Amino acid sequence: MPKPNSIVTGASRGIGRAIATELARTHNVIGTYRRRLDQAESLRAETGCEIFRCDVSSRADREALLAFARERFESLDLLVNNAGMAPRERRDLLEATEESFDEVLATNLKGPHFLTQQAARWMVERGDGRIVFVTSISAYTASVNRGEDCVSKAGLSMSVALYAERLAPVGVKVF
């Protein structure tokens, strides 16, 4: 029986790396990275995962990632939306900048939301698949020095609910 196929975003370090490492035991894995090629290459060397540079906030990068996955895999069984970022500077809510808000929401919310849309379309073709969103306590706990992070994580939690509702009838499970 062939191994299931998966994509893990933000796989070069931290939680994403741990997820990709564990999944590599039972899945074919494409792990994405944004900046740290050295860490991504060490993941590949240690686990056999394929690596792909992808800034999830970029439509072109998301499209390229899915095109790469379609070249490698007949199907996509699992998408793990893990990539994310905190604000570059923690600022009081009254001092936070629009630029920081835009950057954090593009990476933490817009990117995973639309990557999921693309991956879900592929999964629906087969009527099977799983999608996981990694979020945090910031989804429901206010932190006035990281407001943009809280807003992005709360929005991500709603994306989970929306995609779960939409995709359950067609056999794609969302967590």
N, C-alpha and C positions, 0 to 999 in steps of 0.2 A: 504494500500500500504506500503510495507516495506521501511525502510530508506535506502538511498544510503550508500555505504561503501567507506571509505576514509583512506588514510595514510597521515600523516603530519610529515615530518622529522624536527628535531630540535624543538620539540613542548614543551619542558619543560620551556622555558622562551622567553621573547621578542616577536618578530613578530610571530614566530611559535606558541607560547602559545595563542596569540590573535586569530590566524587563527583557531587553534584547538578548542578553547572555542566557537567561533562563529559557526563553523561547527557542533559542538556537539548538537546544537539545532535542526539540520535537518538531520544529518548523523550519522552513526556508525563510530567512529574514533579510529584509532590506532595512538597514538602520540609517536614519538621516542625521546629518550634522549641519551646523550653520557656519561655524568659524574654526573649530578645532580639528583640522585634518589629522594632526598627530594622534589625537585621542580616538578618532574614528578609525584610523589605520590600525591602531593597537586593538580595537574591538574586532576588526576583521581578522587580524592575526590570531587572536585568542579564541574566537568563536566560529570563524568561517562565514560570518554574516557578510552580505554585500553592503557597501556603503554608498550613499548618494548625498551630495551637497544640496540642501534645500532650505531656503528661507520660507517658512510656511506663510509668511505675510505676503509673499509674492505670487500672484496668479500664474505667471510664467513658470516659476519654480514648481508650484503644485502640479501644473500640467505636465511638466517635464518628468517629475517623479512618477506620476501615474503612467506616462508613456514608457518610462524605464521599466516599471513593474510589469506592464503588459508584454514587454519584450521578453522578460525573464519568466513570467508565470502565465499559465493557462487561466488561472482564476486567482482571486484574492479572498482568502478565508478570514483574515483578521487585520484590522487597522487599529493601532494604538496611537491615539492623539496625546502625545506626552510633551512635545516641544512647548516651551513657554518661557516667559521672562518676568522679572520684577522690574519696577521702575529703576532707571539708572541712578536716580537720586531720590531718596525718601524725602518728600516735602509735605508739609502740612497741607491739608485740603484747600486752604485759602491761598496757598502759594504754588500749587501744582501747575504745570504748564500744559498747554494744549498739545504741544509736540510730544511730550511724554505720554499723555493720554492716547494720542493717535498711535504711537509706536507700540505701546503695551496692548491696546485693543486689537491692533492689526495682527500681532503675533499670537496672543492668547485666545482671541475669540474669532476674528474674521478668518484667519488661516485655517484653524481646525474645522470651523463650520463649513467652509467651502471645499476643503479637502475631503471631508466626510461626504459632501454632496456628490463629488466625483467618484469616490470609492463606492458609495452606496449604489450608484447607477450600475457599476460593474457587478456588484454583488447581486443586485436584483435580476440581472441577466440569468443567473443560476438559481436564484431563489434561496440563497443561503449565505451566511457570513456573520461575523461579529465585529462590532465597533466598540472601542473602549475610549472614554475620555478621562484623562488624569486631571483632576482639579485639586482644590485645596480647601482648607477651613475658611479661607478668604471668600469663598462663595456665599457664606452666611454670617461671617463675623466681621464687624466694621473695624477698620484700621485707618484712622484719619491721616496717617502719614504714608499710606499706600492706597489711596482711594482708587486710582486707575486699575490697580491689581484686583481690588475687591469687585469693582464693576465688571471687569473682564471675566473673573471666575464665576460670578453670579450669572452672567450671560451664557457662559459655557455650560453651566448646570441646566439652563433652560434649553440649550441646544440638545443636550442629552434627552430631555423629556420630549422635545419636538420630534427628533429623529426616531426615538423609541416608538412613539405613537404612530408615526408615518410608516416605519419599516416593519413593524411586528406582523402585519397581515401578509407580508410577502416573504417572511422567513428570515429576515435579517434582525439579529438581536443587538441592542444597543445598551451599553452600561456606562 
